[in-house]
Each structure stands twice: as C-alpha cells, then as structure tokens.
Amino acid sequence: MRKTRSPEQWRNIIEEQQASDLTITEYCQQNALSKTTFYAAKNKLKVLPDNFVRAKITKKSGVIKPQQPITLVVGKVKVSLPSTTPATYLNQLLHEFA
C-alpha cells in the first residue's frame, strides 16, 4: 500500500536523514522508503544544504518609519539633531542653553 506524506512530513524526514550519519541509500533502506521518492520530495521542497540553519520567524513587526529629527530653537539659534541623539547629550545641551 502506498503511503502519502505531507510536505511537512517530508521536510522532517529529509532533516532527519541529514542529521543522521547515514547516506540517503542507507536511510531509505532502514526506513522502507523509495530512494526515487525521497529524491523527488527533496527536489520538490528544495531542501537547503546540511550546513544551512533554517530561521524561524518568531515575531512579525511593522515597517519602522524614519523618525523626525529633534529641533531645538533658542532665540535666533536653531539646532537640529538626529532622533537617535542620546538623552544624556540632550540634557547637557539644554543645561548649556539655560
């Protein structure tokens, strides 16, 4: 009887083979798999090389919009600073303007 496997099941089988010390032929023999079917599934899934680590997305975040610069106006003087300016520097600057 022919067993149908999902892409996720094939992905797990292929990863298991890669983690083992067995060749594909040995692995297929030990696990009653057709070598032809194994290679077909591997090609279909386009499994990456053994030394590649698949990354998993753990959190989706939105697009970060560039922030507006910080603008200080004291009298006739206008100072524009990047939004990433450290708070300690801003504090020191404000004390100098005071």
Backbone hydrogen bonds in HBPLUS format (Angstrom, degrees):
<---DONOR---> <-ACCEPTOR-->    atom                        ^
c    i                          cat <-CA-CA->   ^        H-A-AA   ^      H-
h    n   atom  resd res      DA  || num        DHA   H-A  angle D-A-AA Bond
n    s   type  num  typ     dist DA aas  dist angle  dist       angle   num
A0009-GLN N   A0006-SER O   3.06 MM   3  5.13 117.0  2.47  98.1 113.3     1
A0010-TRP N   A0006-SER O   3.00 MM   4  6.37 160.4  2.04 157.0 162.3     2
A0011-ARG N   A0007-PRO O   2.84 MM   4  6.06 153.6  1.91 145.6 153.6     3
A0012-ASN N   A0008-GLU O   3.00 MM   4  6.25 157.0  2.05 146.0 151.3     4
A0013-ILE N   A0009-GLN O   2.93 MM   4  6.21 157.0  1.98 148.6 155.3     5
A0014-ILE N   A0010-TRP O   2.84 MM   4  6.01 167.3  1.86 156.4 159.2     6
A0015-GLU N   A0011-ARG O   2.93 MM   4  6.10 159.8  1.97 147.2 153.1     7
A0016-GLU N   A0012-ASN O   2.85 MM   4  5.99 151.7  1.93 145.1 153.3     8
A0017-GLN N   A0013-ILE O   2.94 MM   4  6.22 154.4  2.00 148.1 154.8     9
A0018-GLN N   A0014-ILE O   2.97 MM   4  6.23 159.8  2.02 148.1 153.6    10
A0019-ALA N   A0015-GLU O   2.97 MM   4  6.17 144.2  2.10 142.2 151.7    11
A0020-SER N   A0016-GLU O   3.06 MM   4  6.25 128.4  2.34 138.2 151.3    12
A0020-SER N   A0017-GLN O   3.12 MM   3  5.12 136.4  2.31  96.3 108.7    13
A0027-TYR N   A0023-THR O   2.87 MM   4  6.03 167.2  1.88 155.1 159.1    14
A0028-CYS N   A0024-ILE O   2.88 MM   4  5.97 166.3  1.90 151.8 155.6    15
A0029-GLN N   A0025-THR O   3.01 MM   4  6.20 159.0  2.06 148.7 154.5    16
A0030-GLN N   A0026-GLU O   2.94 MM   4  6.16 163.9  1.97 153.0 157.2    17
A0031-ASN N   A0027-TYR O   2.98 MM   4  6.10 136.9  2.17 144.0 155.6    18
A0033-LEU N   A0028-CYS O   2.83 MM   5  4.57 171.7  1.84 138.5 141.2    19
A0032-ALA N   A0029-GLN O   3.46 MM   3  5.24 171.3  2.47 101.6 103.1    20
A0038-PHE N   A0034-SER O   2.88 MM   4  6.14 155.4  1.95 150.2 157.8    21
A0039-TYR N   A0035-LYS O   2.96 MM   4  6.23 166.9  1.98 153.7 155.5    22
A0040-ALA N   A0036-THR O   2.96 MM   4  6.15 154.2  2.03 144.2 152.1    23
A0041-ALA N   A0037-THR O   2.89 MM   4  6.07 160.2  1.92 150.3 155.0    24
A0042-LYS N   A0038-PHE O   2.90 MM   4  6.12 158.1  1.95 150.0 156.8    25
A0043-ASN N   A0039-TYR O   2.88 MM   4  6.06 160.6  1.92 148.9 153.6    26
A0044-LYS N   A0040-ALA O   2.90 MM   4  6.03 155.4  1.96 144.6 152.1    27
A0045-LEU N   A0041-ALA O   2.91 MM   4  6.07 155.6  1.97 148.6 154.5    28
A0046-LYS N   A0042-LYS O   2.89 MM   4  5.85 119.3  2.27 133.4 149.4    29
A0047-VAL N   A0042-LYS O   3.40 MM   5  5.82 156.6  2.46 148.9 155.5    30
A0052-PHE N   A0049-PRO O   3.06 MM   3  5.52 165.3  2.08 119.9 122.8    31
A0070-ILE N   A0081-LEU O   2.72 MM  11  5.04 146.1  1.83 152.9 158.8    32
A0081-LEU N   A0070-ILE O   2.69 MM  11  5.04 166.4  1.70 155.2 160.2    33
A0072-LEU N   A0079-VAL O   2.70 MM   7  5.05 165.5  1.72 156.5 160.6    34
A0079-VAL N   A0072-LEU O   2.70 MM   7  5.05 167.5  1.72 157.5 161.6    35
A0074-VAL N   A0077-VAL O   2.84 MM   3  5.25 156.5  1.90 155.2 161.8    36
A0077-VAL N   A0074-VAL O   2.97 MM   3  5.25 157.7  2.02 133.2 132.6    37
A0085-THR N   A0082-PRO O   3.05 MM   3  5.62 157.1  2.10 124.0 124.2    38
A0089-TYR N   A0086-PRO O   3.12 MM   3  5.45 125.0  2.43 103.4 116.2    39
A0090-LEU N   A0086-PRO O   3.16 MM   4  6.56 158.4  2.20 149.8 156.1    40
A0091-ASN N   A0087-ALA O   2.88 MM   4  6.08 159.5  1.92 152.6 158.0    41
A0092-GLN N   A0088-THR O   3.05 MM   4  6.25 159.8  2.09 142.6 147.6    42
A0093-LEU N   A0089-TYR O   2.92 MM   4  6.13 158.6  1.96 150.3 156.4    43
A0094-LEU N   A0090-LEU O   2.89 MM   4  6.10 159.3  1.93 152.9 157.9    44
A0095-HIS N   A0091-ASN O   3.03 MM   4  6.27 152.2  2.11 146.6 154.1    45
A0096-GLU N   A0092-GLN O   3.11 MM   4  6.40 146.0  2.23 141.8 150.7    46
A0097-PHE N   A0093-LEU O   3.04 MM   4  6.37 144.7  2.17 144.3 153.9    47
A0098-ALA N   A0094-LEU O   3.07 MM   4  6.21 132.2  2.31 139.0 151.1    48
